[in-house]
């Protein structure tokens, strides 16, 4: 899959509705006392090739979001993830809530991909035993990575799941 919109043809409300749901989940974390940074992706690309520098999901975030998340990386250890997923007409919408439970810090990362074009990505991820989510700046010169040992959490088969990393 490339960075084109897999949500094209689904109706204009699907992605904004998913982002609103993601914001609600972030608000629930905040109400529970967590510090949360929300990503608002400008582009999501699924990269199946291990020849590529950034195998996994590549998520474009604004510079200010990136800097806020980078600051969290300096003081937090993201050791678990809560995953919410929803599929609509072959497109899988996933919200990864990257968490440092001890410090009660979280980053919400909404992603989407076409199920039909993702088999290679998930096969490679299972073989490697990890599925990374890379956050990148618009200039592409800075990256932060969340790595997940359970790629199946992102396959969109369940409504939600939780993992220690």
C-alpha positions in Angstrom: 0.0 0.0 0.0 1.2 3.5 -0.7 0.3 6.7 1.1 -2.8 7.2 -1.0 -6.1 7.2 0.9 -7.5 3.7 1.4 -10.6 5.4 2.8 -11.5 6.8 -0.6 -14.9 5.6 -1.6 -16.0 4.7 1.9 -17.8 8.0 2.5 -16.4 11.2 3.9 -17.4 10.4 7.5 -15.4 7.2 8.1 -12.0 8.6 8.9 -13.2 11.7 10.8 -15.5 9.5 12.8 -12.7 7.1 13.6 -10.5 10.1 14.7 -13.3 11.4 16.9 -13.5 7.9 18.6 -9.7 8.0 19.0 -10.1 11.5 20.7 -12.7 10.0 23.0 -10.4 7.2 24.0 -7.6 9.7 24.7 -10.0 11.8 26.8 -10.8 8.7 28.9 -7.1 8.2 29.5 -6.8 11.8 30.6 -9.8 11.5 32.9 -8.0 8.6 34.5 -5.0 10.9 35.2 -2.8 9.9 32.2 -0.7 12.3 30.2 -1.6 11.8 26.5 -0.3 13.0 23.2 -2.7 12.4 20.3 -1.3 11.9 16.7 -3.3 13.2 13.8 -1.7 11.4 10.9 -1.2 13.2 7.6 -0.4 10.0 5.8 -0.1 6.3 6.7 2.0 3.9 4.6 2.2 0.1 5.1 5.7 -1.0 4.1 6.0 -4.8 3.7 9.5 -4.9 2.3 12.3 -5.7 4.8 14.7 -4.1 2.2 13.1 -0.7 3.1 14.7 1.2 6.0 11.3 1.5 7.8 9.4 -1.8 7.5 6.0 -1.7 9.2 3.6 1.3 9.4 5.1 4.7 8.5 2.9 7.5 10.0 3.5 11.1 9.1 2.9 13.5 12.0 3.2 17.3 12.3 6.5 18.7 13.7 4.8 19.9 16.9 3.2 16.5 17.6 6.5 14.8 16.8 8.3 17.1 19.3 5.8 16.4 22.0 6.1 12.6 21.5 9.9 12.9 21.3 9.9 14.6 24.7 7.9 11.7 26.1 10.4 9.2 24.6 13.1 11.0 26.6 11.4 10.2 29.9 9.0 7.3 29.3 9.4 3.6 28.5 6.5 2.5 26.2 6.1 -1.1 27.4 2.5 -1.9 26.4 -0.1 -1.1 23.8 -3.8 -1.2 23.8 -5.2 -1.7 20.3 -8.7 -0.9 19.1 -9.7 -1.9 15.5 -12.6 -1.5 13.2 -13.0 -2.7 9.6 -15.2 -1.1 7.0 -15.5 -2.5 3.5 -12.0 -4.0 3.5 -10.3 -1.0 5.2 -9.0 -1.7 8.7 -8.8 1.3 11.1 -6.5 0.7 14.1 -5.9 2.9 17.1 -2.7 2.0 18.9 -2.5 3.5 22.4 1.2 3.2 23.2 1.6 3.2 27.0 4.1 3.6 29.8 1.9 2.2 32.6 4.2 3.1 35.4 4.4 6.8 34.5 0.8 6.8 33.1 1.9 8.3 29.8 0.3 7.4 26.5 0.5 8.2 22.8 -2.5 7.5 20.5 -1.6 6.6 17.0 -4.5 6.1 14.5 -3.6 4.1 11.4 -5.5 2.6 8.5 -4.8 0.1 5.7 -6.5 -2.0 3.1 -6.9 -5.6 4.3 -6.4 -6.9 0.7 -3.0 -5.3 0.4 -1.6 -6.1 3.8 -1.0 -9.9 3.7 2.7 -9.4 2.9 3.2 -6.9 5.7 1.6 -9.3 8.3 3.5 -12.3 7.0 6.8 -10.5 7.3 5.9 -9.2 10.7 5.0 -12.7 12.0 8.3 -14.0 10.6 10.3 -11.2 12.2 8.3 -11.4 15.4 7.6 -7.6 15.4 5.5 -5.0 13.8 6.9 -1.5 14.1 5.0 1.8 13.9 7.3 4.6 12.8 6.4 8.2 13.4 8.1 10.5 10.9 8.3 14.3 10.4 7.2 16.0 7.2 10.9 16.4 6.2 11.4 12.7 6.7 14.7 13.2 8.6 13.4 12.3 12.1 11.8 9.0 13.2 10.4 7.5 16.4 9.5 3.9 16.5 7.1 1.8 18.6 7.8 -1.9 18.2 5.2 -4.6 18.8 5.9 -8.3 19.4 2.3 -9.3 18.6 1.6 -8.3 15.0 -1.8 -10.1 15.1 -3.1 -7.3 17.4 -3.1 -5.0 14.4 -4.7 -7.5 11.9 -8.2 -6.1 12.6 -9.6 -9.4 13.6 -10.7 -8.4 17.1 -12.5 -5.3 18.4 -9.7 -4.5 20.8 -6.6 -6.1 22.4 -3.8 -5.5 24.8 -0.2 -6.4 24.8 2.9 -5.9 26.8 4.8 -4.7 23.8 
